[in-house]
């Protein structure tokens, strides 16, 4: 089973260039230090979107199963967790901005209800 996780946030407009430079410097480290069962895929910025936040970005990773999410949650003290903490420092802390987290499961592996 493959699950994609999208964690959305809004970069503070005055930190956009700094965030991009930090990510360029740390992207490979994020990939190599992800916990077992987790594949860090990158941080993505929409090219066009219906979102009203032009600096919204999505940190994307995949996990093999739901148990890997527990491994990921327990990684806060690891190098990967510390890097994610640094990354969070670029996100706007305005409480009116909603952060998002979405899990996508392959449709071929998903449970379908109601169309037996």
Phi, psi and omega per residue, in radians:
X1 nan 2.402 3.108
X2 -2.119 2.229 -3.125
X3 -2.108 2.262 3.057
X4 -1.734 2.395 3.126
X5 -2.097 2.225 3.095
X6 -2.022 2.051 3.071
X7 -1.902 1.942 -3.077
X8 -1.702 2.536 3.074
X9 -2.741 2.974 -3.123
X10 -1.996 2.128 3.093
X11 -1.297 2.365 3.067
X12 -1.018 2.235 -3.046
X13 -0.926 -0.609 -3.130
X14 -1.372 -0.049 -3.137
X15 -1.976 0.127 -3.033
X16 -1.069 -0.859 3.137
X17 -1.120 -0.724 3.120
X18 -1.119 -0.704 3.124
X19 -1.126 -0.728 -3.138
X20 -1.126 -0.739 3.113
X21 -1.140 -0.749 3.133
X22 -1.065 -0.778 -3.120
X23 -1.127 -0.691 3.091
X24 -1.044 -0.672 -3.130
X25 -1.326 -0.462 -2.977
X26 -2.026 -0.046 -3.076
X27 -1.026 -0.812 -3.124
X28 -1.121 -0.649 3.119
X29 -1.162 -0.689 3.071
X30 -1.060 -0.738 3.136
X31 -1.106 -0.765 -3.021
X32 -1.392 -0.302 -3.086
X33 -1.874 0.070 3.124
X34 -1.054 2.476 -3.129
X35 -1.051 2.734 3.090
X36 -0.968 2.366 -3.116
X37 1.583 -0.146 -3.133
X38 -2.023 2.335 3.028
X39 -2.049 1.963 3.065
X40 -1.286 2.216 -3.068
X41 -1.863 -0.276 3.096
X42 2.256 3.122 3.058
X43 -1.987 2.247 -3.038
X44 -2.074 2.481 3.104
X45 -2.025 2.297 3.133
X46 -1.102 2.444 3.044
X47 -1.475 -0.683 2.944
X48 -2.467 2.606 -3.020
X49 -2.830 2.743 3.021
X50 -1.562 -0.009 3.128
X51 -1.147 2.559 3.100
X52 -1.552 0.064 -3.141
X53 -1.921 1.816 -3.054
X54 -1.199 -0.278 -3.140
X55 -1.899 0.443 3.089
X56 -1.263 2.376 3.113
X57 -2.328 2.844 -3.132
X58 -2.292 2.103 2.993
X59 -1.447 2.197 -3.016
X60 -2.110 2.310 3.021
X61 -2.532 2.857 3.078
X62 -2.125 2.634 3.043
X63 -2.252 2.726 -3.115
X64 -1.414 -0.539 -3.121
X65 -2.751 3.019 -3.087
X66 -1.095 -0.563 3.127
X67 -1.086 -0.512 3.106
X68 -1.136 -0.433 3.076
X69 -1.143 -0.587 3.068
X70 -1.162 -0.721 3.083
X71 -1.032 -0.741 -3.124
X72 -1.135 -0.741 3.135
X73 -1.126 -0.537 -3.137
X74 -1.457 0.021 -3.063
X75 -1.591 0.219 -3.040
X76 -1.042 -0.554 -3.131
X77 -1.540 -0.062 -3.118
X78 -1.434 2.994 3.077
X79 -1.008 -0.758 3.124
X80 -1.034 -0.815 3.130
X81 -1.088 -0.698 3.116
X82 -1.153 -0.679 3.095
X83 -1.113 -0.733 3.100
X84 -1.099 -0.638 3.072
X85 -1.091 -0.717 3.073
X86 -1.111 -0.757 3.137
X87 -1.029 -0.737 -3.136
X88 -1.030 -0.435 3.114
X89 -1.142 -0.301 3.107
X90 -1.528 -0.244 -3.087
X91 -1.388 2.499 3.141
X92 -1.155 2.283 -3.106
X93 -1.676 0.268 3.078
X94 -1.099 2.060 -3.079
X95 -1.130 -0.276 3.117
X96 -1.368 -0.247 3.091
X97 -1.508 2.231 -3.101
X98 -1.566 2.260 2.998
X99 -1.487 2.758 -3.132
X100 -2.366 2.683 3.040
X101 -2.530 2.185 -3.100
X102 -2.288 2.347 3.027
X103 -1.852 2.268 3.059
X104 -2.014 2.278 3.086
X105 -1.979 2.451 3.121
X106 -0.902 2.335 -3.121
X107 -1.066 -0.543 3.129
X108 -1.211 -0.321 3.119
X109 -1.857 -0.123 -3.075
X110 -1.367 2.626 3.043
X111 -1.417 2.181 -3.129
X112 -1.821 2.244 -3.093
X113 -1.860 2.439 2.912
X114 1.587 -0.194 -3.128
X115 -2.068 0.948 -3.111
X116 -1.261 nan nan
